[in-house]
């Protein structure tokens, strides 16, 4: 695997929930890239560089080991993050279920209180209607009694007035008769 120093310096890693410090990884990769450049320059310009590229191969192996470790650590972090996410999801589901159960319980209690309040209100209304009916009955009975008393009183007054009228009529007739006699006597005389 042939790498350039630019590829090493710009390499990006996935960061998990508890990932690496990006600045620290970037600084390390830049120093590896610089060492890679220096090693490449030295091996290209020096006559005593080994033909096998031992320093370069060793550096490449170190880089591969670092990348393998970084990938393994990233996989572990990813796995830990997934486990944490599953645990948090399970806790959230449990909390949601508990909250839902409490809400249902509160709803049932509220429904019971509402039913009791409605029953009490219906009882109050029924009591008020019964009282109103009794009051209406009492008022009607009293009004009827008063009306009957007033009719009896008026009937008595009408009887008295009729008697007075009849007496007055008789007195008038008697007086007319007397006046007629007096006129007759006065005209003869």
N, CA and C of each residue as an Amber inpcrd file, in Angstrom:
protein
   567
   0.8510000  -1.1720000   0.0000000   0.0000000   0.0000000   0.0000000
   0.8920000   1.2290000   0.0000000   0.8860000   1.9710000  -1.0950000
   1.7370000   3.1540000  -1.2220000   0.9520000   4.3690000  -0.7510000
   1.5340000   5.0840000   0.2030000   0.8910000   6.2850000   0.7500000
   1.7880000   7.4820000   0.5150000   1.1410000   8.6150000   0.3170000
   1.9220000   9.8570000   0.2270000   1.7930000  10.5500000   1.5600000
   2.6980000  11.4700000   1.8200000   2.6480000  12.2060000   3.0830000
   1.3730000  13.0500000   3.1520000   0.9080000  13.5110000   1.9880000
  -0.3240000  14.3100000   1.9450000  -1.5360000  13.4590000   2.3570000
  -1.5720000  12.1920000   1.9010000  -2.6630000  11.2900000   2.2760000
  -2.6450000  11.0120000   3.7760000  -1.4540000  10.8490000   4.3180000
  -1.3280000  10.5840000   5.7520000  -1.7950000  11.7950000   6.5520000
  -1.3430000  12.9880000   6.1490000  -1.6740000  14.2040000   6.9060000
  -3.1590000  14.5390000   6.8440000  -3.8160000  14.1880000   5.7350000
  -5.2260000  14.5730000   5.5850000  -6.1960000  13.4420000   5.9370000
  -5.7040000  12.3080000   6.4010000  -6.5560000  11.1630000   6.7330000
  -7.5650000  11.5640000   7.8200000  -8.8570000  11.2560000   7.6020000
  -9.9300000  11.5400000   8.5630000 -10.4060000  10.2130000   9.1620000
 -10.7460000  10.2210000  10.4380000 -11.2570000   9.0370000  11.1240000
 -12.6760000   9.3140000  11.6060000 -13.4830000   8.2530000  11.6410000
 -14.8230000   8.3940000  12.2090000 -14.6890000   8.5620000  13.7160000
 -15.5140000   9.4150000  14.2750000 -15.4520000   9.6740000  15.7020000
 -16.7260000   9.1170000  16.3360000 -16.5380000   8.2680000  17.3260000
 -17.6840000   7.6730000  18.0120000 -18.1260000   8.5490000  19.1720000
 -18.9460000   7.9630000  20.0150000 -19.4870000   8.6810000  21.1580000
 -18.3690000   9.1830000  22.0680000 -17.3620000   8.3390000  22.2640000
 -16.2020000   8.7540000  23.0780000 -14.9470000   8.6690000  22.2060000
 -14.9370000   9.3380000  21.1020000 -13.8900000   9.2290000  20.0910000
 -12.5820000   9.8840000  20.4720000 -11.6600000   9.7870000  19.5370000
 -10.3490000  10.3830000  19.7210000 -10.4430000  11.8890000  19.6850000
  -9.4350000  12.5390000  20.2630000  -9.3210000  13.9890000  20.1460000
  -8.8340000  14.2640000  18.7310000  -9.6410000  14.9040000  17.9140000
  -9.3270000  15.1200000  16.5000000  -8.0090000  15.8810000  16.3250000
  -7.8110000  16.9050000  17.1350000  -6.5960000  17.7230000  16.9940000
  -5.3470000  16.8920000  17.2920000  -5.4440000  16.0310000  18.2980000
  -4.2930000  15.2010000  18.6600000  -3.9800000  14.2020000  17.5390000
  -5.0300000  13.5740000  16.9710000  -4.8230000  12.6240000  15.8690000
  -4.2360000  13.3590000  14.6660000  -4.7660000  14.5310000  14.3360000
  -4.2950000  15.3010000  13.1830000  -2.8140000  15.7000000  13.3730000
  -2.4580000  16.1460000  14.6020000  -1.0750000  16.5460000  14.8650000
  -0.1330000  15.3450000  14.7150000  -0.5870000  14.1790000  15.2190000
   0.2430000  12.9850000  15.1070000   0.4360000  12.5960000  13.6440000
  -0.6850000  12.6190000  12.8770000  -0.5800000  12.2520000  11.4610000
   0.3280000  13.2260000  10.6990000   0.2950000  14.4960000  11.0530000
   1.1740000  15.4680000  10.3900000   2.6430000  15.1890000  10.7260000
   2.9000000  14.8030000  11.9670000   4.2940000  14.4930000  12.3290000
   4.7490000  13.2000000  11.6440000   3.8040000  12.2170000  11.4930000
   4.1340000  10.9890000  10.7630000   4.4130000  11.3220000   9.2980000
   3.5760000  12.2140000   8.7200000   3.7690000  12.6160000   7.3280000
   5.1170000  13.3080000   7.1470000   5.4800000  14.1590000   8.1320000
   6.7750000  14.8560000   8.0480000   7.9200000  13.8500000   8.1230000
   7.7820000  12.8690000   9.0350000   8.8180000  11.8400000   9.1450000
   8.8710000  11.0110000   7.8690000   7.7090000  10.7600000   7.2840000
   7.6310000  10.0100000   6.0300000   8.3640000  10.7730000   4.9200000
   8.0840000  12.0920000   4.8470000   8.7620000  12.9320000   3.8440000
  10.2800000  12.9170000   4.0690000  10.6440000  13.0610000   5.3350000
  12.0690000  13.0970000   5.6650000  12.7350000  11.7680000   5.3200000
  12.0400000  10.6970000   5.6300000  12.5690000   9.3750000   5.3400000
  12.6830000   9.1710000   3.8420000  11.6610000   9.6290000   3.0940000
  11.6820000   9.4770000   1.6440000  12.8160000  10.2930000   1.0410000
  13.0290000  11.5040000   1.5760000  14.0900000  12.3620000   1.0730000
  15.4490000  11.7480000   1.3630000  15.5810000  11.2130000   2.5670000
  16.8490000  10.6220000   2.9670000  17.1340000   9.3810000   2.1400000
  16.1190000   8.5580000   1.9210000  16.3680000   7.3250000   1.1920000
  16.6130000   7.6010000  -0.2820000  16.0150000   8.6610000  -0.8160000
  16.2410000   8.9910000  -2.2320000  17.5920000   9.6490000  -2.4370000
  18.0490000  10.4540000  -1.4800000  19.2920000  11.2070000  -1.6810000
  20.5080000  10.5580000  -1.0830000  20.4180000   9.5670000  -0.2500000
  21.5900000   9.0050000   0.4300000  22.0140000   7.7190000  -0.2460000
  23.2940000   7.5710000  -0.3960000  23.8350000   6.3970000  -1.0640000
  23.7970000   5.1930000  -0.1620000  23.8080000   5.4550000   1.1880000
  23.8610000   4.3040000   2.0650000  22.4950000   3.7640000   2.4520000
  21.4080000   4.2280000   1.8400000  20.0770000   3.7210000   2.1840000
  19.9820000   2.2710000   1.7740000  19.4300000   1.4500000   2.5870000
  19.3510000   0.0380000   2.2490000  18.4390000  -0.1650000   1.0550000
  18.7520000  -1.1640000   0.2680000  18.0080000  -1.4500000  -0.9520000
  16.5940000  -1.9060000  -0.6160000  16.4000000  -2.5010000   0.5050000
  15.0730000  -3.0110000   0.8570000  14.1630000  -1.8960000   1.3390000
  14.7120000  -0.7040000   1.5370000  13.9080000   0.4040000   2.0610000
  13.5010000   0.1260000   3.4800000  14.3880000  -0.4130000   4.2900000
  14.0750000  -0.8430000   5.6530000  13.4370000   0.2280000   6.5060000
  13.9670000   1.4650000   6.4760000  13.3910000   2.5500000   7.2840000
  12.0010000   2.8890000   6.7900000  11.8660000   2.9120000   5.4840000
  10.5820000   3.2320000   4.8740000   9.5740000   2.1170000   5.1380000
  10.0000000   0.9030000   5.0030000   9.1150000  -0.2390000   5.2330000
   8.6930000  -0.2670000   6.6980000   9.6560000   0.0090000   7.5540000
   9.3590000   0.0320000   8.9810000   8.3390000   1.1270000   9.2930000
   8.5440000   2.3180000   8.6730000   7.6120000   3.4240000   8.8810000
   6.2330000   3.0690000   8.3270000   6.1790000   2.4550000   7.1590000
   4.9100000   2.0250000   6.5760000   4.2240000   1.0140000   7.4750000
   5.0110000   0.0860000   8.0390000   4.4570000  -0.9120000   8.9600000
   3.9030000  -0.2530000  10.2130000   4.6390000   0.7460000  10.6950000
   4.1570000   1.4670000  11.8820000   2.8460000   2.1930000  11.5720000
   2.8390000   2.8000000  10.4010000   1.6110000   3.5230000  10.0070000
   0.4630000   2.5400000   9.8720000   0.7220000   1.3990000   9.2380000
  -0.3300000   0.3870000   9.0950000  -0.7980000  -0.0950000  10.4660000
   0.1580000  -0.2850000  11.3810000  -0.2040000  -0.7330000  12.7330000
  -1.0380000   0.3290000  13.4340000  -0.6300000   1.5970000  13.2590000
  -1.3860000   2.6990000  13.8790000  -2.8010000   2.7490000  13.2960000
  -2.8910000   2.6240000  11.9660000  -4.2060000   2.6530000  11.3140000
  -5.0550000   1.4570000  11.7430000  -4.4320000   0.2870000  11.8540000
  -5.1680000  -0.8990000  12.2920000  -5.6750000  -0.7080000  13.7230000
  -4.8050000  -0.1520000  14.5850000  -5.2100000   0.1170000  15.9680000
  -6.3360000   1.1450000  15.9990000  -6.1830000   2.1850000  15.1750000
  -7.2150000   3.2180000  15.1190000  -8.5320000   2.6230000  14.6330000
  -8.4700000   1.7730000  13.5960000  -9.6940000   1.1360000  13.0910000
 -10.3110000   0.2170000  14.1440000  -9.4690000  -0.5440000  14.8390000
  -9.9650000  -1.4450000  15.8800000 -10.6070000  -0.6380000  17.0100000
  -9.9330000   0.4380000  17.3860000 -10.4770000   1.2980000  18.4490000
 -11.7780000   1.9550000  17.9890000 -11.8290000   2.3720000  16.7240000
 -13.0600000   2.9720000  16.1770000 -14.1820000   1.9400000  16.1850000
 -13.8580000   0.6720000  15.8050000 -14.8710000  -0.3840000  15.8410000
 -15.3700000  -0.6230000  17.2640000 -14.4330000  -0.6180000  18.2060000
 -14.8150000  -0.8120000  19.6130000 -15.6900000   0.3420000  20.0820000
 -15.2810000   1.5680000  19.7320000 -16.0770000   2.7350000  20.1240000
 -17.4640000   2.6840000  19.4800000 -17.4990000   2.2510000  18.2020000
 -18.7790000   2.1450000  17.5040000 -19.6650000   1.1040000  18.2070000
 -19.0530000  -0.0230000  18.5640000 -19.8020000  -1.0770000  19.2530000
 -20.2930000  -0.5940000  20.6190000 -19.3980000   0.0980000  21.3580000
 -19.7870000   0.6530000  22.6640000 -20.9130000   1.6720000  22.5030000
 -20.7900000   2.5080000  21.4670000 -21.8190000   3.5290000  21.2240000
 -23.1510000   2.8720000  20.8990000 -23.1210000   1.7970000  20.0960000
 -24.3580000   1.0950000  19.7610000 -24.9730000   0.4560000  21.0090000
 -24.1000000  -0.1070000  21.8560000 -24.5980000  -0.7020000  23.1080000
 -25.1970000   0.3770000  24.0080000 -24.4840000   1.5210000  24.1010000
 -25.0080000   2.6370000  24.9000000 -26.3350000   3.1290000  24.3320000
 -26.3970000   3.2360000  23.0020000 -27.6380000   3.7000000  22.3620000
 -28.7690000   2.7190000  22.6370000 -28.4840000   1.4220000  22.5780000
 -29.5140000   0.4120000  22.8510000 -29.9710000   0.5030000  24.3100000
 -29.0060000   0.7160000  25.2160000 -29.3480000   0.8430000  26.6370000
 -30.1980000   2.0930000  26.8660000 -29.7730000   3.2150000  26.2510000
 -30.5230000   4.4660000  26.4050000 -31.9170000   4.3120000  25.8010000
 -31.9950000   3.6400000  24.6420000 -33.2970000   3.4310000  23.9980000
 -34.1950000   2.5850000  24.9030000 -33.6100000   1.5300000  25.5060000
 -34.3880000   0.6690000  26.4030000 -34.8590000   1.4600000  27.6260000
 -33.9630000   2.2970000  28.1710000 -34.3490000   3.1260000  29.3150000
 -35.4370000   4.1160000  28.9110000 -35.2980000   4.7040000  27.7300000
 -36.3060000   5.6590000  27.2460000 -37.6370000   4.9590000  27.0370000
 -37.5970000   3.7490000  26.4580000 -38.8380000   2.9930000  26.2540000
 -39.4890000   2.6620000  27.5970000 -38.6690000   2.2680000  28.5600000
 -39.1830000   1.9450000  29.8910000 -39.7950000   3.1830000  30.5440000
 -39.0880000   4.3040000  30.4340000 -39.5890000   5.5580000  31.0030000
 -40.8790000   5.9670000  30.3170000 -40.9100000   5.8340000  28.9810000
 -42.1190000   6.1910000  28.2250000 -43.2840000   5.3040000  28.6560000
 -43.0360000   4.0110000  28.8250000 -44.0990000   3.0970000  29.2400000
 -44.5850000   3.4430000  30.6390000 -43.6360000   3.7580000  31.5330000
 -43.9990000   4.1460000  32.8960000 -44.8230000   5.4350000  32.8850000
 -44.3730000   6.3960000  32.0850000 -45.0900000   7.6710000  31.9780000
 -46.4690000   7.4560000  31.3780000 -46.5570000   6.5960000  30.3690000
 -47.8500000   6.2970000  29.7380000 -48.7970000   5.6620000  30.7680000
 -48.2610000   4.7260000  31.5790000 -49.0840000   4.0590000  32.6000000
 -49.5750000   5.0810000  33.6320000 -48.6790000   5.9850000  34.0370000
 -49.0820000   7.0200000  34.9960000 -50.1480000   7.9220000  34.3890000
 -49.9560000   8.2870000  33.1180000 -50.9330000   9.1470000  32.4450000
 -52.2870000   8.4520000  32.3690000 -52.2860000   7.1560000  32.0640000
 -53.5430000   6.4110000  32.0150000 -54.1990000   6.3600000  33.3960000
 -53.3730000   6.1730000  34.4200000 -53.9040000   6.1470000  35.7810000
 -54.5230000   7.5000000  36.1350000 -53.8070000   8.5970000  35.7960000
 -54.3390000   9.9380000  36.0670000 -55.6230000  10.1820000  35.2710000
 -55.6400000   9.6820000  34.0390000 -56.8310000   9.8390000  33.2080000
 -58.0150000   9.0950000  33.8380000 -57.7610000   7.8680000  34.3160000
 -58.8280000   7.0940000  34.9550000 -59.3310000   7.7880000  36.2190000
 -58.3930000   8.3070000  37.0070000 -58.7810000   9.0220000  38.2330000
 -59.6030000  10.2620000  37.8850000 -59.1510000  10.9850000  36.8620000
 -59.8850000  12.1870000  36.4410000 -61.2710000  11.8190000  35.9320000
 -61.3580000  10.7210000  35.1890000 -62.6520000  10.2710000  34.6740000
 -63.5850000   9.9060000  35.8370000 -63.0320000   9.2230000  36.8650000
 -63.8370000   8.8620000  38.0310000 -64.3250000  10.1110000  38.7680000
 -63.4300000  11.0830000  38.9250000 -63.8110000  12.3290000  39.6020000
 -64.8670000  13.0730000  38.7950000 -64.7030000  13.0750000  37.4710000
 -65.6880000  13.7300000  36.6090000 -67.0450000  13.0470000  36.7340000
 -67.0370000  11.7150000  36.7310000 -68.2950000  10.9720000  36.8700000
 -68.9400000  11.2770000  38.2170000 -68.1360000  11.3030000  39.2780000
 -68.6700000  11.6180000  40.6120000 -69.2300000  13.0370000  40.6320000
 -68.5100000  13.9780000  40.0090000 -68.9850000  15.3630000  39.9700000
 -70.2790000  15.4690000  39.1650000 -70.3500000  14.7370000  38.0560000
 -71.5810000  14.7510000  37.2580000 -72.7410000  14.1690000  38.0480000
 -72.4910000  13.0550000  38.7550000 -73.5350000  12.4430000  39.5780000
 -74.0000000  13.4170000  40.6580000 -73.0340000  14.0870000  41.2980000
 -73.3710000  15.0530000  42.3360000 -74.1720000  16.2110000  41.7340000
 -73.7450000  16.6910000  40.5620000 -74.4660000  17.7810000  39.8990000
 -75.8830000  17.3490000  39.5490000 -76.0420000  16.1290000  39.0430000
 -77.3810000  15.6320000  38.7220000 -78.2370000  15.5350000  39.9810000
 -77.6400000  15.1120000  41.0880000 -78.3610000  15.0510000  42.3630000
 -78.8040000  16.4390000  42.8180000 -77.9040000  17.4120000  42.6690000
 -78.2350000  18.7920000  43.0540000 -79.3690000  19.3210000  42.1830000
 -79.2790000  19.0540000  40.8770000 -80.3250000  19.5050000  39.9540000
 -81.6590000  18.8410000  40.3090000 -81.6460000  17.5350000  40.5660000
 -82.8750000  16.8260000  40.9150000 -83.4680000  17.3930000  42.2040000
 -82.6080000  17.6680000  43.1850000 -83.0690000  18.2420000  44.4500000
 -83.6720000  19.6270000  44.2160000 -83.0010000  20.4250000  43.3950000
 -83.5020000  21.7670000  43.0950000 -84.8430000  21.6870000  42.3600000
 -84.9580000  20.7350000  41.4390000 -86.2210000  20.5810000  40.7190000
 -87.3360000  20.1540000  41.6770000 -87.0350000  19.2530000  42.5970000
 -88.0380000  18.8060000  43.5740000 -88.4590000  19.9730000  44.4620000
 -87.4890000  20.7800000  44.9090000 -87.8010000  21.9490000  45.7350000
 -88.6640000  22.9360000  44.9520000 -88.2640000  23.1620000  43.6760000
 -89.0240000  24.0910000  42.8370000 -90.4500000  23.5860000  42.6430000
 -90.6090000  22.2780000  42.4500000 -91.9540000  21.7060000  42.2720000
 -92.7730000  21.8840000  43.5460000 -92.1440000  21.6420000  44.7160000
 -92.8660000  21.8230000  45.9880000 -93.2460000  23.2920000  46.1860000
 -92.3020000  24.1850000  45.8650000 -92.5810000  25.6130000  46.0050000
 -93.7090000  26.0200000  45.0530000 -93.6660000  25.5180000  43.8260000
 -94.7060000  25.8330000  42.8520000 -96.0610000  25.3270000  43.3430000
 -96.0720000  24.1120000  43.8760000 -97.3120000  23.5290000  44.3810000
 -97.8580000  24.3510000  45.5490000 -96.9520000  24.7200000  46.4650000
 -97.3510000  25.5300000  47.6190000 -97.8640000  26.8860000  47.1550000
 -97.1490000  27.4950000  46.2320000 -97.5440000  28.8150000  45.7280000
 -98.8950000  28.7360000  45.0270000 -99.0920000  27.7030000  44.1990000
-100.3820000  27.5390000  43.5160000-101.5220000  27.3280000  44.5190000
-101.2640000  26.5130000  45.5330000-102.2920000  26.2510000  46.5460000
-102.6320000  27.5400000  47.2970000-101.5930000  28.2860000  47.6950000
-101.8270000  29.5450000  48.4020000-102.5660000  30.5360000  47.5040000
-102.1480000  30.6000000  46.2140000-102.8130000  31.5160000  45.2830000
-104.2700000  31.1240000  45.0910000-104.5250000  29.8290000  45.0050000
-105.9020000  29.3550000  44.8410000-106.7340000  29.6850000  46.0700000
-106.1380000  29.4880000  47.2530000-106.8460000  29.8140000  48.4920000
-107.1500000  31.3010000  48.5490000-106.1630000  32.1340000  48.1930000
-106.3730000  33.5790000  48.1970000-107.4390000  33.9590000  47.1720000
-107.3700000  33.3360000  45.9870000-108.3530000  33.6410000  44.9470000
-109.7510000  33.2340000  45.4070000-109.8670000  32.0630000  46.0250000
-111.1790000  31.6120000  46.5230000-111.6980000  32.5630000  47.6010000
-110.7780000  32.9970000  48.4920000-111.1800000  33.9360000  49.5480000
-111.6320000  35.2480000  48.9230000-110.8710000  35.7190000  47.8950000
-111.2320000  36.9720000  47.2300000-112.5770000  36.8280000  46.5220000
-112.8180000  35.6810000  45.8700000-114.0970000  35.4510000  45.1870000
-115.2340000  35.4210000  46.2100000-115.0060000  34.7780000  47.3410000
-116.0400000  34.7160000  48.3830000-116.3250000  36.1140000  48.9160000
-115.2780000  36.8940000  49.1440000-115.4350000  38.2540000  49.6450000
-116.1960000  39.0930000  48.6280000-115.7720000  38.9740000  47.3240000
-116.4380000  39.7420000  46.2700000-117.9020000  39.3020000  46.1040000
-118.1450000  38.0100000  46.2400000-119.5200000  37.5010000  46.1420000
-120.3680000  38.0860000  47.2570000-119.7890000  38.1500000  48.4510000
-120.5040000  38.7300000  49.5960000-120.7770000  40.2100000  49.3440000
-119.7710000  40.9160000  48.8140000-119.9500000  42.3390000  48.5180000
-121.0090000  42.5340000  47.4370000-121.0050000  41.6680000  46.4340000
-122.0030000  41.7550000  45.3700000-123.3910000  41.5160000  45.9640000
-123.4810000  40.5540000  46.8670000-124.7700000  40.2870000  47.5420000
-125.2370000  41.5030000  48.3110000-124.3150000  42.1240000  49.0520000
-124.6580000  43.3200000  49.8180000-125.0980000  44.4340000  48.8760000
-124.3170000  44.6320000  47.7990000-124.6370000  45.6960000  46.8440000
-125.9730000  45.4160000  46.1480000-126.2220000  44.1570000  45.8280000
-127.4910000  43.7990000  45.2000000-128.6410000  44.0840000  46.1610000
-128.4340000  43.7540000  47.4340000-129.4600000  44.0360000  48.4610000
-129.6800000  45.5340000  48.5930000-128.6070000  46.2850000  48.6160000
-128.7020000  47.7430000  48.7310000-129.4000000  48.3040000  47.5030000
-129.0850000  47.7950000  46.3340000-129.7130000  48.2480000  45.0960000
-131.2230000  47.9740000  45.1330000-131.5310000  46.7470000  45.5300000
-132.9500000  46.3940000  45.5780000-133.6920000  47.2780000  46.5850000
-133.0640000  47.5150000  47.7160000-133.6700000  48.3790000  48.7280000
-133.8060000  49.7840000  48.1790000-132.7740000  50.2680000  47.4920000
-132.8070000  51.6130000  46.9150000-133.8650000  51.6920000  45.8400000
-134.0180000  50.6570000  45.0640000-135.0110000  50.6180000  43.9970000
-136.4240000  50.7000000  44.6040000-136.6190000  49.9430000  45.6360000
-137.9280000  49.9480000  46.2960000-138.2070000  51.3220000  46.8970000
-137.1740000  51.8940000  47.4850000-137.3280000  53.2310000  48.0690000
-137.6270000  54.2370000  46.9780000-137.0280000  54.1290000  45.8510000
-137.2630000  55.0370000  44.7280000-138.6930000  54.8620000  44.2030000
-139.1220000  53.6450000  44.0900000-140.4710000  53.3700000  43.6150000
-141.4910000  53.9980000  44.5980000-141.2070000  53.8000000  45.8680000
-142.1010000  54.3490000  46.8840000-142.0790000  55.8640000  46.8260000
-140.8980000  56.4170000  46.6460000-140.7550000  57.8640000  46.5600000
-141.4440000  58.3750000  45.2920000-141.3620000  57.7060000  44.2020000
-142.0060000  58.0990000  42.9380000-143.5350000  58.0890000  43.1270000
-143.9350000  57.0260000  43.7590000-145.3750000  56.9380000  44.0020000
-145.8190000  58.1370000  44.8450000-145.1290000  58.4750000  45.8760000
-145.4610000  59.6030000  46.7340000-145.4150000  60.8980000  45.9250000
-144.3890000  61.0540000  45.0810000-144.2490000  62.2750000  44.2750000
-145.4290000  62.3510000  43.3010000-145.7870000  61.2300000  42.6840000
-146.9090000  61.2190000  41.7280000-148.2050000  61.6200000  42.4520000
-148.3880000  61.1020000  43.6700000-149.5900000  61.4290000  44.4530000
-149.5680000  62.9040000  44.7950000-148.3940000  63.3900000  45.1660000
-148.2780000  64.8010000  45.5480000-148.5350000  65.6770000  44.3390000
-148.1000000  65.2960000  43.1870000-148.3120000  66.0800000  41.9640000
-149.8060000  66.0280000  41.6390000-150.3840000  64.8850000  41.7650000
-151.8170000  64.7670000  41.4680000-152.5980000  65.6210000  42.4420000
-152.3010000  65.5780000  43.7150000-153.0040000  66.3620000  44.7190000
-152.7610000  67.8410000  44.4240000-151.6130000  68.2250000  44.0840000
-151.2960000  69.6250000  43.8480000-151.9650000  70.0980000  42.5780000
-152.1560000  69.2820000  41.5980000-152.7820000  69.7450000  40.3650000
-154.3030000  69.7790000  40.5290000-154.9030000  69.1130000  41.4010000
-156.3290000  69.1540000  41.6340000-156.6590000  70.3380000  42.5450000
-155.8800000  70.7050000  43.2120000-156.1800000  71.7010000  44.1610000
-155.9260000  73.0560000  43.9130000
